[in-house]
């Protein structure tokens, strides 16, 4: 695993991406363990193709970070901002939702 870690500052930088979907919709997807990457594959692929080298490095760090650690960062983000999407992503019940979608991103790479 990489020495670098994702922090709240990294999450804060991309807050707009986390809040694209309303929290109730994100929670519905999480409850159903929906594969959002597959649903939006072409959009995500296009976005990934336009990433800078620094963004690609951060993505690699995210993809190699333990889900529990990612959820801990989401919890920190929720505690600081009270943005409900972070609360949804921090919920341990939705661990497999996060894992499955990150695995799908890995497959795209």
Secondary structure, DSSP 8 states (H G I E B T S, - for coil): --S----HHHHHHTHHHHTSS-HHHHHHHHHTT--HHHHTHHHHHHHHHT--HHHHHHHHHHHHS-HHHHHHHHHHHHHHH--HHHHHHH-GGGHHHHHHHHHHHHHH-
